[in-house]
């Protein structure tokens, strides 16, 4: 029998939660337990790709709404999840993140503004790997914008109104595609830097993720913006992304590059005062 959401309250906004997953049984079990305790959902929906572990069985312990994505990629999985949802608000959470206490309450407040179509928190990618955590903290306080569906809440009718996720995108950047269309339609995509989730990853997993992300259909636009910016750091990042885009062997290009990349980030942090800002402003986030 699926678990009963203990926070269900008929007097608040109807909320559905969508989790897209493949070969992540252990992580899925963790995040579904957190969702049950943290989010007052009406429906919990799991969209899964064909897996060699117990991913589907774990999902069915928590909900009857478990659907196969046809192995058509992440864009199709997110598209299906939004279609299967029925509530006005849809939270979309990756299976391999760790939620922090108050995640939902902090993000849902942004929907008091009717022009907000999406509100997301910061994902500290590489949790457990100090250089990666420092890199994410740097981006957290220095980047002007961010997008991603690793931990986000949507206004469902608006997402469907702009065409939903592009189900033809099999690799990365299905999130950037939706982000662009929502902004073009005049809606807001809020990035709340003070709302945090953690994504465990070691250096090898991070490099594989970067390689996958760099093959996204919108990567050329991001590279072009980086390369035309006069910032040395942006030019450096753009060059690395271009190398991945051109299919340069990961083991040859990525590892030596990253040996230079993280010290460079550290130098920039100190030189720009970001390190002191991070220490002063970073709140204490309690994991559920």
N, C-alpha and C positions, 0 to 999 in steps of 0.2 A: 504494500500500500504506500502511495506517496506520502511524504511528510506533510503535516499541516503547518502553514505559515502562521507563526504565533503572533505576528504583528498586524494581521489583517484587520482593517478598520473600515467599515462601509462609509464613514463620514469624510474620507479623504479622497483625493484623486485616484481613479482607477489606474493601476500600474501593472504592466506585464513585464517580465524579465526574459530576455533571450540570451542564450549561451550557445555559441558555435564552437564545436570541438572535434578533434580527431586525434586518436592515439594519446589521450591525456587522462586516463582513468583516475590515477592518484590525485592529480591536480584538480580534476573535475569534482571529485568527492569533497575536497577541501572547499572549493569556491561555492558549491551548492549548499553546503552547511552554513557558510557565511551569509549567503543570500537569504536563506530561510530565517536567520536570526536578525538580519539587518534591514531588509526591504519589505514593506507591506504590500506584497504583490497580490494580484488577482489570479494571474496565470503564470506558471513557470514553464518556459519552452526551451527545449534542447534540440539543436540542429546538429546532426553528427555526420561526419564522413566515414567511409568504411575504415574500420580500425582493427588492429591485430590484438588489442588488449580488451579489457572489460568496459570500455567506454560506454557502450549502449546499455549494458546491464546496470552500471552505476547510475546512469541518468534515470532509468526506470524505477530506481529506489526512491526518487524524489518527486517524480511527476509522470503522468500518463501522456503528456504532450511531448513525445519524442519522435522526431522526424528525420529521415535520411535525406541528405542534400543531393543525392545522385552523383556525388563525386565530381561536381561541376565547378568547384573552386569556392573561394571565400566570398566573392561577390554574390554568387548564387545562394550561398548559405545564409548570408545576412538578408538578402532579398526575401527568401522564404520565411525567415524568422519574423520579419516585419509583416508579411502577409498573414501568417498564422496568428499574430497578436490581434487582440480585439480592443484593448484599452486605449484611452486617449494619450497616455504616456507609456513609452517603451524604454526600459533600461537595457542596454546591451553591454555585456561584460565578458571579457575573454576568459577562457577556462583556466589559464595559467597565471592569473593575477591573484594577489592577496589583498582583500579589502581592508580598509581601516575603519575604525568606529566612527559613526556619524556620516559616512560617505553619502548615503542617500539624502539625509536631511539637509546636508550642506549644498548639494547640487539642485535639489528640487525647488529650492527657494528662487532660483533664477527664472522659473517659469511664471512668476508673477507678471513678467513682461511678455505680452502676447507676441512680440516680434522675435522672441527667443525660440529657435527651432531645435537647438541642441545645446547641452551643457556637459562638459567633460572635465575630469580631473587630471592631475599630473601622474604619469606612470614612471616610477623610478625603476627603469630597466637595468637589470644586472644586480638585483638585490642579493647581497652576499659576496659581491666582488667589488672591493673598495674603489678601484679606478673607474669602473663603470658607474657606480653610484655617484662619484664626484662629477663625472661627465654629465649625468642626468641633472644633478643639482645645478651645474653651470647653465645648462639649457633652460632649466626651470626659471631662473631669474633673469636671463639675458635675452631669450627669444621673444620676439614681438608677437608671434602667433604660433599656434600649434593645432593639429587635428589628429584624429585617431579614434578608433572605436573600441579600444581596449577597456575603457571604463567611461561610459557615456549614457546620457538620458536624452531621448528624442521626443518631440511632439509628432505623433504618428501621422496625423492627417497631412501635416506639412511635408513630411518625407515622401509620402505616397503622392502628394500633389506635384512634386518635382520629378517624379518618375522612379522613386525608390532606388535602392542600390543597383548598379549596373551588373546584371548577372552574367554578362559576357566577359567580365574581368576575372580571370582565373587566378592571377597572382596577386601582387601587392597593389596598393593605391586605390582600392575601391572606396576607401574612406576619403581620400583627397578629392576624388571625383564627385562624391556627394557633397562634400564641404564646398566645393566651387559652385555647384548648382544652387545650393541653398543661399549662398552669399549673392549670387547673381539674381536670385529671386527676391532679394531685399530682406532676408531674414538674418538673424544673428546666430553665430556659433560661439558660445561662451567657453573660454578656457579658464577655469578657476585654479590658479597656481597653488592655492592653500588646501586643496582637496587632493589627497594622495592615495595611490595604490602601489603595491610593490610587485615586481615581476622578477622572480629568481632566474638567474642565468649566469653561466660562467663565460669566460672569454671566447671559447670556441663556439658556444651557442650564439653569442652576440654577433660574431663575425659571420656565421651562417645566416643570421637574421638580416644583417646589413646587405649581404650578397643577394638575398631574396628580395628585399625591399628595393634595391637599386635596379631591379629588372621591371619595376612597375611602369605602366604606360605613360605616366606623367613625370617620370624621372627626368626627362630631357628638359622640361620647363624649370624644374628645381635646379638642375645643373647650370642652366643658362643664367639664372638669376644669381647663383653663387659665383660664377665665373666673372660676371660683369660687375660684381661688388668689389670695391677696392680693399676690403678687409683681407689681410693675409690669411686669417683663420678660415674665412669663407672660401677663398681661392683654394686653400689646401684641401678643405672638405670636398669642394667641387671636383678637384682633381682625383681624389680617392674614389668618389662616386662614379666618375667617368671611367676609371680603370675597371671597376666592377661591371659597369654597363657594357664595356667592350669584351667581357668574358675572360679577362685575365685570370689565370689560375689562382684560386683563393689562397692556397698554402704558400704561394710565392709572393703574392702582392700584399695580402692583408696583414699577416703577422709582423713582418718587418715595419710596415707602415704604422701599425698601432703602437709599436715600441717607441716611435717618435711622437705619435699623436697625443698620447695621454700626458707625457711631460709638457708638451706644448700647451695643452689645455690648462694644466696646473699653473704654468707661468702666466698665462692670460688671466686666470682667476685672481692671482695675487696682484698683478699689474693694474687690473681694472677695479680692484677693490671688491670684486664679487664674493670672494671668500669671506670677507667680514660681513657683507650683507647677508650671505647665506647663514652664517652663524647667528646673526642677530634676529633674522626673521623666520628661520625654519622652526615651525611648531613641533611639538612632540606628538607624533601620530601613533595611536594605539591600534595594533592589529587585532582583529576580532578573534 
